[in-house]
Amino acid sequence: RVYATEVALLDGAILAMALYNALLFWFVRDRAYLHNAAYTVVGGIYVSCLDGSLLDAMPARVETIPHSANTILALVAWWFVVLFLGRVLELRRTHPRIHRAFLVSMIMMSVIALVYLVGAVDYLQMNLLLMPVVTPLVFSWVIVSAFRWWEGARTAFWLVLAWSAYTTFASIAILSIRGSLSFSMGMAPQMAMATEAILFSIALAEDARTRNRELARMHREGEVLNQELKRQIADRAGQLAAAIARLSSVGPRVLAAGDIVEERYRVIERLGAGGMGIVYRVERIADGRQLALKILTGVADRDGLARFAREAQVAADRKSVG
């Protein structure tokens, strides 16, 4: 009874973590939460198959759970954990080759499992075929997580801790089954799965906190850039107002051919006059290029100055004179 209670508590913790991550996915729409929730559920069912607790919960007419069910559950769980790791460790962006290697390993495992499911090999042969793929893959998860932690990904620390705890409990469970230990720890699989689920959830929380800090940093930088842009716009507006004032100070006297304006332009001829000023054809002294120069003949209000500035902008964008 005590054993059943402890297993039930661990199963409850696994289910709680799955529901927690599924609920977070509903709000934040980050697939990592969905992958973690799915892995936790499928992995929990797989562990229940291994220790017989799922069979005990089945109707009496169900005498055994076929190995094919265990195989499918394990394969699906591994697919979800690979997708979860790829997202949390950002492998597709930081280390695409490693990400592809993980996917290739999972495809190989899927092919081997499919060969067993169609009856081409038996259960023992399938496990022998999987060992050269599964063992390096598990160790690579730990190594890659540790490497990403070394690179500065704080989320990876919790993954290293999760895999270390899972490996420890799984090793205890295997040794207990083989009788290599002086004590029995039948609930080790549930402890491994529950510990991993909790640490995976902490890893996602750390990932969310890291992203929030990055967003806050970008927001602060955006505010600084916005203030700098406002300052530059104010400076340019002041420069434009000063230039307009200098040009306005030239009028209302009429310029004659040969007059020099601002020591930069030589008047060639008068082109015409409008409501705001007089337009002249001028020659830029520096390179001899002919341009149009408009001089205000009266005091303009703010709207008039803005309209004049727009005219200047349009004239600056034109390639031809006039």
N, C-alpha and C positions, 0 to 999 in steps of 0.2 A: 504493500500500500504506500509506504514511504517513497519507494522508487517511482511508482506511478504518479505520485503527487509532484515529485521533482521534475519528471519528464513533462508533465502537464504544464508546470510553471515555465519551463524552458520553451516548450512549444508556444505558450502564450506570449512570451517575449518575442519569439520569431514572428508570430502573427502581428503583434503590435508594431514592430518595426516595418513590416510590409505595409500595413495600413497607413502608418505615419508617412512613409515615402510616397505611397499612392496619392494621399491627400495633398502633399506638397506638390506633386506633379500637376495636380488639378489646378493649383494656383499659379505656379511659376512656369509651367509648360517646358520644363527642362527634362529631356528624355533620360538623363542619368538617374533621376528619381524613379522613373517608370522601370528602367532596367534593373535597378536595385530592388524595387518591390517585387518584380517578377522573379528575379533570381532568388530572393529570400523565400518566396512561396514555393517555387518548384524545388529549390534545394531542401527546404524543410520537409516537403513530402518525400523526397528521395531519402533523406535521413530516417524518416519514419518507416520507410520500406526496409532499410538496412537493419534497424533494431527490432523490427517486428511489431512496433506499436500501431502502425497502420493496419496490419493484418488483424490485430486484436480488436480494432474498431470496426472491422468489416463484419457483415453477416456470417453466421456460422457455416453457411453453405460454401463460403469462399475459403478454401483450404490453403491456398498459397498465392503469392503474387509472382507472376512470371518474370523471368529475367529480362524479357523484352521491355516490360514496363520500367524496370530500373534503368535500362539502357537509354530509353527515350527521355526519362526524367533527368538523368545525368547529363545527357547531351544538350538538352534545352537549357539547363541551369548553366552549363559552361558557356554556351553562346551568350546568354544574358550577362554573365560576369565579364566576358571579353568586351562586349559593347560598353558595359559600365566603365571598365578600366580605360578603354580608349577615349571615352569622353572626359572622365575626371582627370586623367593624366595628360589630356590634350595631345595624344600621340599623333593624331592625323596632322596636326599643325607643327608640332615640334620634332617628331621623329616618324615620318610617314613610312619609312622602310620597316621599322619595328611594328608599326600598326598593321602593315600588310603581312608581315611574318606571322603575327598572331592570327589573322584571318585565314591564312593558308593552313596553319596548324589545325584550326577548327574545321576547315573543309576536309582535311585528311581524316580527322576523327569522325566526321559525319559519314564519309565514304566507308570507313571501316565498320561503323555501326550499321550502316545500311546493308553491307555485305552480310553481317550477322542476322539482321532482321529478315532478309530474304532467304535465309537458311543455307548460305554458301559455306559458312563456318559455324562452329559451335561456340558456346559462351566462353569457354576456356581459351580457345584460339583467338577470339576477339580481344580478350584481355591481354594476351601475349602480343598481339599486333598493336594494341593501344599503348602499351608501356613505353616504347621508344618515342612516342609523341607526347604522351601525357606528362611524364616526368620532366623532360626539359621545359615544357610549357609552364608548369607550375613554378619551377625554379626561376624561369625567365620573368614571370610576374613579379616575384620578390626582388630580383635584381633590377629590373626596369623601374619599379616603384622606388627602390633605394636610390637609383641614379637620378630620378626626377626630383627626389627630395634633396639630393646633393646639388642639383641645379637651381634649387630655390623654391620648388613647388611644395608649399607647406602641407597641402592636402595629402601628398604622397606619404608623409610620415604615418598617418593613420592607416593607410593601406599596408605599409610594411608591418605595422603592429598587428593588423587584422590577420594577415597571412601567417605571421609568426605564431599567433595564438591558435589559428586554425590548424596549422601544421603540428603544433604541440599536442593539441587534443586529439587530432586524427591519429598521431603516432601512438598515443596512449590507448586509443580504442583498438588499433590493430594489434598492439602487444597484449592487450587484455584478452582479445579474441583468441590469440594464439596460445594463451596461458603462460606468457613469458613474464608476467607480473605476479607478485605475491598477493595482489588485491584485484578486485573486479571493479571496473568503472564503466558499466553499461551505458550510462547516460553521456559519455564523452562526445559522441556525435552531435547530440543536441546542444551540449555546451559549446562545441566548436562552431556550430551554425549560429547560435544565439550571440556569441561573442563577436563573430564576424559581422553579423547583421548590425549590431550596435556600433561597432567601429566604422563600418561602411557609412552608416548614417552620420556619424561624427565627421567623417571625411567630407561628406556632402555639405554639412553645415560649415566646415572650414572653407570649402570651395565657395560657398555663397558669401561668406564674410570677406574672403579675398576679392571676389568680384565687386562687392559693395565698396571696399576700400579703393579699388581701381576706378570705379565710377565716381566716387567722391573726389579722387585726385584729378580726374579728367574734368569734373565740374569746376574745381578750383582753377585749373589751368584755363578753362574756357572763360571764367570770370576775369582772370588777369588779361587774357587776350582781348576780351570785350572792352575792358577799361582802356587798354592800350589803343585799340581801334578808335574809341571815342576821342581819346586825346589827339590822335593823328588827324582825325576828321576836323576837330576844333582848330588844330594848327593850320591845316590846309585852308579851312574857311577863313581864318584870319589873314593868311597870305593872299587869298583871292580878294578879300575885301580891301587889303592894302594896295594890291595891284589895280583894282578898279578905281580906288581913290586917286592913285597916281595918274591913271589915264584920264579920269574926270577932270583933274586939275589942268590938263592941257587945254580943254575947251573953256569957254565957247569960241575962242578965237579960231578963225579959219586958217588952216595950214596951206602953205603954198608949195609948189613943186620945188624940191631941193631942201626943204626943211628937214631937220634931224629930230627924231622922236626917241627919247630914252637912250640916246647915243647908240641905238641899235638899228633903227630903220630910217631910210631916206624916202621922203614922199615923192612919188612920181606924178600922180594926178588924182583929182577927186573923181570918185565913181558915182556918188549919189548921197542922198540924205534921207533919213527916216524919222519916225516919231521920237526915237531915243538918241540918235546921234548921226554923225557923218561918217561915210565909209570912203577910205582912200586906198589907192593902189600904192604899195610901198615896196621897197627893195631892202632885203636884209643885208646889212653892210658886211656881215661875216662871210657870207657865201654868194651873195648876189641873187639869191632866190627872191622871186616876186610873191608877195602875200597881200592879203586884204587886212586893213587896219580900221577898226571901228572905234570912234572916240565919242563918249557921251557928251552931249551938249547941254545937259541940265542935271539937276539933282533928282535921282531916281529913288523910289521907295523900295522896301524890301522885296516886294514881288517883282519890281522892275529889275533890280539887281540879280534876282534869281533867274529871271528870263534871260538877262544878258549873259549870265554864267552858262546857261544851257546852250545859248547860241555859240559861245566860245568852245564848249565841249564838242558840239556838232562840227564846227569849223575845224577843230583839231583832228577829228576823225576822217575828214575828207582828204583825198589824195591830190585833188586838182585845185588850182587857185580860183578863188571866188566862190 
